[in-house]
């Protein structure tokens, strides 16, 4: 079985990306790295982005980026997700 090492990044849908700018920087202590009309990206370390917020009418999780050990682990994880019906 593939070992997931870490959560690399997270994407969420939210009604207001602007609300997330205030929440992410003011409360969570994240650094705003990119701000578009309906999108905001944040970082917390040396990675380019860890959290991506996109405006949508419905909120919720949009995508997850998992870190695995190597290319073989990535192929194995992709196969497991496909077997479960994940796009």
C-alpha positions as CSV (number, residue, x, y, z in Angstrom):
1,X,0.0,0.0,0.0
2,X,1.2,3.5,-0.8
3,X,2.3,5.6,2.1
4,X,1.1,9.2,2.0
5,X,3.9,11.3,3.5
6,X,2.1,14.6,3.9
7,X,-0.7,16.9,2.6
8,X,1.1,19.1,0.1
9,X,-1.7,21.5,-0.7
10,X,-5.4,22.0,-0.4
11,X,-8.0,23.7,-2.7
12,X,-11.3,25.0,-1.4
13,X,-14.4,26.6,-2.9
14,X,-15.8,29.5,-1.0
15,X,-18.4,32.1,-1.5
16,X,-15.9,34.9,-1.0
17,X,-12.2,34.7,-1.7
18,X,-11.8,38.2,-0.1
19,X,-13.1,36.8,3.2
20,X,-10.4,34.2,3.0
21,X,-7.7,36.8,2.4
22,X,-8.6,38.4,5.8
23,X,-9.0,35.0,7.5
24,X,-5.9,33.4,6.0
25,X,-3.5,36.3,6.7
26,X,-5.0,37.7,9.9
27,X,-6.1,34.6,11.8
28,X,-4.1,31.7,10.3
29,X,-0.9,33.7,9.8
30,X,-0.5,32.6,6.1
31,X,1.2,34.7,3.5
32,X,-0.9,35.8,0.5
33,X,1.0,34.9,-2.6
34,X,-1.5,35.5,-5.4
35,X,-4.8,37.3,-5.6
36,X,-7.0,37.3,-8.7
37,X,-10.6,38.4,-9.2
38,X,-12.0,35.2,-7.8
39,X,-9.0,33.3,-6.4
40,X,-6.5,33.6,-3.6
41,X,-3.4,31.6,-2.9
42,X,-1.5,31.3,0.4
43,X,1.8,29.9,1.7
44,X,3.1,29.0,5.1
45,X,6.6,27.8,4.3
46,X,9.1,27.7,1.4
47,X,6.5,26.1,-1.0
48,X,4.9,28.3,-3.6
49,X,1.4,27.7,-2.3
50,X,-0.3,25.5,0.3
51,X,-3.9,26.8,0.2
52,X,-5.8,27.8,-3.0
53,X,-9.3,29.4,-2.5
54,X,-11.6,29.8,-5.5
55,X,-14.9,31.6,-5.4
56,X,-17.9,29.4,-6.2
57,X,-21.6,29.5,-5.1
58,X,-21.1,26.4,-3.1
59,X,-18.4,25.9,-0.6
60,X,-16.3,22.9,0.2
61,X,-13.2,20.9,-0.7
62,X,-12.1,21.3,-4.3
63,X,-8.9,19.2,-4.4
64,X,-6.1,17.8,-2.3
65,X,-2.4,17.4,-3.2
66,X,-0.7,14.5,-1.4
67,X,3.0,14.0,-1.1
68,X,4.4,10.5,-1.5
69,X,7.9,9.1,-1.4
70,X,8.7,8.7,-5.1
71,X,7.2,8.3,-8.6
72,X,6.3,4.7,-8.0
73,X,4.3,5.8,-4.9
74,X,2.6,8.4,-7.0
75,X,1.6,5.8,-9.6
76,X,0.3,3.5,-6.9
77,X,-1.7,6.3,-5.2
78,X,-3.2,7.4,-8.6
79,X,-4.3,3.8,-9.2
80,X,-5.9,3.5,-5.7
81,X,-7.8,6.7,-6.3
82,X,-9.0,5.7,-9.7
83,X,-10.2,2.3,-8.3
84,X,-12.3,4.3,-5.9
85,X,-13.8,6.4,-8.6
86,X,-11.9,9.6,-7.9
87,X,-11.1,11.8,-10.9
